[in-house]
Amino acid sequence: MARDLSPEDIQTVADMVARARAAMEAIKDYDQAQVDRLAQALGWACGNETTFVRIAQMGVDESGIGDREGRAGKRFKVLGVLRDALRGKSVGVIEVDEAKGITKIAKPAGVIASLIPTTNPELTPPVTGIYAIKCKDAVIFSPHPRAKKTTYEMVRVMRATLKKLGAPEDLFQCVKNPSIPLTGELMAQCDLTLATGGKPMVKAAYSSGKPAFGVGAGNSTMVIDETADIKEAAFNSRVSKTSDYGSGCSADGNLLIDARVYDAMRDALVAEGGYLCSPAEKALLEKAMWDAEGHRTINTVAVKAQKIAEITGFSIPADRKFIMVEQDAIGREHRFSSEKLSVVMALFKYNGFDDALKKVAQIYEVGGKGHSCGIYSFDDDHIARLAAVAPVSRMMVRQPQSKANAGSFTNGMPMTSSLGCGIWGGNITNENVSLKHYMNVTWVSRPIAEDRPSDAELFGEFYNSEVM
């Protein structure tokens, strides 16, 4: 990637990294109370309602995708990240296990390259910034070109906050004119990359030669069994599907519904604002949403339902909030079983829970392995069986997926804007990327009483058996 850059561009990146390292050096002796105070200041500066709503709506206007009201609602994540950050230790000794003689000491990860997606230019910088400042890291943000002004504005607020408190502004910097080659050079020069965005971005991060936390694609699938509270399931599905016009990879894309409650669930979704396509409309919709090679068309991503219908060639009532298609077949050639990144939802009918599990496995072969799924059920056996076989990193039970799996105030998931998808999704972690991922940890080991079981204990029934 560096060969596509001019010497001046390479030097620009080097200068930014050098300023970041100098800023880290300036705060290397800050104690826990000092970094916590900086985190609180950032949380307030970025997460107060006036500032966040302004910049969130700026992001929608600049990129042309998403919902001004829904995007502003993501403010709660800044508050949740601050809550989680303040409850964790990140300076000096963070854990002592006397029984094992282990003491853990936290140290900064270093200069972080943070790649910002077009869908979250107002959210990802403060989320990353709060966790990073807690660990005394520096961050250089590389915006998506379609939302670069929004990202730059949020980082400007963050820098001003640091300056006001006497901390070096260069702990946070932002690339003003991003490009793929420039971002590649940035990742190569920084110590760690956080890549939140599409597959090409994550692939580039893993090819940079430096450690990287990436995320995987979503194809969020929810199971609604015969014990579900249908009204609750329909309400939560609408909330998840319509948040920011379905721009998030966690938005409910597929609903697998028990045949015994299928009609009731479909009717409840209509009552929540869903528009059920006719077979002819469904065929037109597929042609509008995917090109001949199966790639999503950008003009139908994260826009309101009426806009999608207009592009497709039919009209829907003004009060409809999302679009539904009924689907039977699953596979790469059946587009509606793949990720949709819009307010379009596919409804599948299953017969018996074994059939539901089979369909879940088939859907994740199409896409979304490692990301997330969910279930509306009061049957603990069904919940356990889905959790045992679903190839996902997180499973929400009776919760709106896009509001829950990255953390909420009503579950225990760590708050984040980056969802690791594990080996399934080609990522190094399947956790919600949070405080612990922003630090190095030194393990100090002291001698303890010998902890060595006998050979008989270790080998069990095979002890002293015939040697092969």
N, C-alpha and C positions, 0 to 999 in steps of 0.2 A: 504493500500500500504506500510505503514511504516514497517509492520511486515516482509516484504521480504527483508529488508535492514539490514545490519550489524550495530552494534552500531557505528562503525567507519564512515560509510556512513552517518548516521544520524548526527553525529557530524560535518562532512564535510559540510553538508548543513547549519547547525546551525552557523558554523564559517563564511560561505559566507554571510549569512544574517546579522550577527553581524558586519562584515566589511562594508556591505552596509549601515547599520544604522549609523555607525561611519562616513562614508563618507557624508551622508546626513546632519549629525550634523555639519560637517565642513563647509558646504555651506549654512547653514540655514539663514545667514544674507546677502547673495548675493542679490543685487537689480536687477531690470529688465534689466538694461544695461549689468550687468555682465553675467546673464544667456543668454541673447541674443548673447553676444560675444562668449560664449561657443558653442551655437547652430550654429553660423556661422562657427566657427572653425571646428566643427564636419561635417557640410555640405561640406566644402571644402575638408577635409581630406578623407571623404568617397565618396564624389560625384565628385571629379575631375576625368576627363576621364581616365587617366592612371590607377589610383588605382581601380576604379569601374570596368572597363573592365577586368583588371587582375583577380580580385576576382570573378567576375561574371563567367568568363570562367573557373576558378578553380572549381566553383560550378557545372557546367555542366560536367566537366571531372570527378569530384569525384562521383557524383550521377549517372551518366550515362543517365540522362534524360535532355531534353531541347536542345535548339539551342544556340550555342556560340554567334552568332551575335544577335539573338533576345533577349537573356538574358541580354547582354550588353546594349541593347536599353532601359532597365528599369531605367537607370540612371536618366532620366527626373523626375522620382518620388521623388528622393532625393531632387532635386532642387525645385520641387513643394511643398513638405512638408516644406522645409526651408522657402519658400515664405509665406505659410500660418502661420507657427509658428511665424515668425517675425512680422506679422500683428496683432497678438493677444496679449492680456495682460495676464500675468500668475503669477505676483507677487503683493502682496498687493491689493489695491482697483482696481478691474477690471471693475466695472459697478456701476453707480449711477442713480437711477430713482427717481427724486425729487417728482414727482407727487404721487408716491406710498410710498415714504419715505423709499426706500430700497437701501441699499449699499451692494455690494457683494465683499467679500474678498477671494482671492485665497490662497490655502495652498496645500502642496504636498499630493499626494495620498499615498505615502510610498514606500516600496520596492516592485518592480514589478517582477513577474515571467513571462518571455516572451518565449513562446513556438514557435520555429522556424520551418517552413515547409521545406521539402526537395526541393521544387520548388523555394524558395526565400531566400536562406541562406545568400546572399550578400545584399539583399534589406531590409528585415524586421528589422535587427538590427539597421541600421542608421535611418530608419523611426521612430522606437520606441525610439531610443536614442535621436533624436532631440526633439521630443515632451516631452520626460521625463526630459531632462536637462532643458528645458524651465520651467518646473514646480518644479524643484529641487527634482525630484524622483531619486531613484537608480534602476537599472535593473540587474537582473540575467538572462542570456539567457540560454535556454535549447535547444540545437540543435537537429535536426533529425539525427539519427545515420548515415544515408547515406550521410549526408553533414556536418558532425561535424567539419572537418578540415577547411572547408570554413567559417563556422560561427565563429569559433575560430579566424581565421585570421582577419575577419572584426572587431571583438571585440578587437583584439590586436591593430589594427589601432586606434580604438576609445579610448582605454585606453592611448595609447601613446600621443594622442592629448590632453587629459586632463592633463597628466603629464607635457607636454610642457608648458601649460598655468598655472601651479601651482595649478590645481584642483585635488582632490583625484581620483586616478585611479579606486578605488573600487566602484565608482558610476556605473561602468559597469564591470560585471564579466561574465564569461562563463563556464558552466559545460564542462569539458574536455572529460569525458567518460559517456555520457548520457545513461540512462536506464529508462524504464517505472516506476519502483519503486522509483528511485531517483527523477524523475520529479514529481511524486506524493508527495513526501516529501517536495520538493521545493515549490510546490503550497500550501501545508498545512502551511508552515512557513512564506511565503510572505504575503503581505497585499492585493495584487491584482494580478490576472492572465490575461494575454492577450494571448488567444489561437487562433493562426492562423494555420489552418491545417485541417486534416480529422476529421470525426465524432467521432471516439474513443478519440482523443485528447481533443476535445471540451467537450465531456461527462465527461471525467476525470476531466477537469477543473471545471465543474459545481458541481462535487462531492467532491471537495477538502475541502469544508467547508469555503472557502473564496470567496469574490466577484470575478467575472470573466466576461470578455468580450470575447464571442466566436463568431465564424462565422458559416455560414451554407453552405450546398452544393449548387453548381450551376447547372443549366441546361439551360443555356442562350438561349433564343428564340427570334428571330427577325421576325417581320411581314413586308412583302413587298407588298404594295397595288398598285392599278393601276395607282396612281399618282406619284409613285417613279421615281427618276432618276436612271434608271437601271444600268448605267455604274458606278455611284457613289456607289450604294448599293453593287454591285459585288466587286468593289475595296475594300470598307471598310470591307466587309465580309471576303475577303481573308486576309486582314491585321489582323483582329481580330482572325481568325481561325489559322493562321500560326505563330503568335507571340509566340516565345519560344516553338514551336511545339505543341501549344494548351494545354500547361500544366496548364494554369490558369482556374479557375472555371468561369471566365467571357467570355471565348472564345465562339464565336458563335457556338452553337451545333445544333440548329434547325432553319431552315428558312421556314416560312409559306408564300407562294407566291400566290397572286391572280391568278386564272386560266387564266385571260386575258393576263397576262404578264409572265406566268410561263416559256414558251419556251424561251422567250427573256432573262429572268433572268438566266435560266440554261445555255444557250449559253454564256452569259456574264461571268458566273462563270468558264466555261471551258476556255474562253479566258484569265482569270486571273490565270490559272494554275490548275484548278480543274480536277480531273479524275473521270468520271462517271462510277460506277460499273455496270456490267451486273447483272441480277438476280442471276446467278450462283456464281459470285464473291461476291455478297452481302451475300449469305448464308455462304460461307466460311469465310468471314470477321467476321460475327457474332460469329461463333464458335471460332475464334481466339481471339476476344476481350473480350469475357465473358466466365467464366467457367460454369459448369452445374448448379451451385447455383445462377448464375447471378452476380457474382463478377467480377470486371474489372481485366483483366490479366495485371500484372505489366510490362511485356515485350513489350506491345503495347501502354503504356502510354507515351506521350510526346516524341515520336521519329519521324523521318522523314517519309514521305509518302511511300517512296520506301522500307524502313525497315518493315513497317506494311504489305505491300503487300508481301514481301518476307516471313515473318512469316506466313502469311495467305496461301500462296501457289500459288500466281500469280505474274506477274510482271507488272510494269507501266513505262512509259517513264521517262527519267531522268529529264525532265523539269517540271514534275507535282509536285505541291506544297501541295495539299491537296486532300482528297478523298471524293466523294459524293455518297450517296445512296438515291434512291427515296423511300419514305415511305408513306403508307396510314394509317395503323393501329397505334393506340396509346394505351399504357397500360404497366403495369409492365412486362408483358410477351413479349412485343415487345421492345427488347433491344435498338433499335436505337432511341426510343423516350425518353431515359434516358440520364444522363450525360455521356459524352464520353472521356473527358480529353485527347484529341488527335487531330490530324489533320483530323479527320473524321467528316463529316457534313451530317445531314439528311435533305432532301428536301420534304416538304409537299405542296400539292396543296389545296387551298380553293376556295369555290364558294360563294361569297357574304361576307360582313364583319361580319355578324352575325356568319357565319361558322368559320371565323378566330378567333373570340372571344371564341367560343365553343372549338376549338382545343387548344387555349392557356390554357384555364382552365384545359383541359384534360392532357396536357403535364405536367403542374405543380402539378397535382395529382400524376404523376409518380415520380417527384423529382424536387428539385430546388425552392420550395416555399420560398418566402421572399428575394431571391437574386436579380435577375435583368432580364429585358427584353428590347426590343427596337423596333423601327418602322422606316421604310423608307417610308415617306408619306409627302405630302404637303396639306393634307386634315385635317384641324384642328378638325373637328368632329370625324374623325377616331382616331386621336391622343388622344383626350379627352375620347373617349369611351374605348380605350384600357387602358388608365391610371386609369379609374374608376373601372375596373373589374380585372385587372391583380394582382394576389396575390404576388407582389414583392415590394421591398423597393426602387428601383431606375429604371427608364425607360429612355433610351437614344433615342433621336430623331435625326435620320440621322447622327449617329456617330458610329465609330468602337467600339463595346462594350468593348472589353478587354483593349482598350487604353483610355477609357472615363469614365467608371462608378466609378473608384477609384480616379477620378480627372484628369483633363488635363488642359493645358494652354488655351484651347478654350471652356471650360465650367466652371460653378461655383461650381461643386462638390468639397468638401474638399478632398485634397490629402491624400492618405492613402495606406497601404498595407493590411488593415483589413476591411472587409465589413460585418457589422452586418446585420442579416436577420430577426430581429424582432421576434415577437411571432410565425409567420409562420414557421420560421426556428429554433425555440427553443432557440432564443437568447434574451438577455435583452434589446438590442437596435437594431433598424433598420437603424441606421445612419452609415456613414463612420466614423470609429473610428479615432478621431483626437484630437487636443489640449485639448478641454474641458473634454475629458474622462480621462485625466491624472492628474486631480486635484480634491481636495476637495474644496468646496465653503461654506463659512459662510455668511448667509444672516443676515444683521443687519437691524432691522425694527424700524423706528421712528414713533411717532404718526402723523396722518394726520387728516384733517377735515373728519367728519363722512361720510362714503360712504355707506349709507343704503337706498335702494329704498323702497318705500311704499309697503304695502301688495298688494294693487291694481295693482301696476306695476309688481310685481313678479308673481302673480297668474293669471293675465290677465282675460280672460273670465270666469275662474272658481272661481274667487273671489266672496264670499258670495253665491255661489251656494249650492244646497242641499248637506249636509254632508252624506257620506255613512256610 
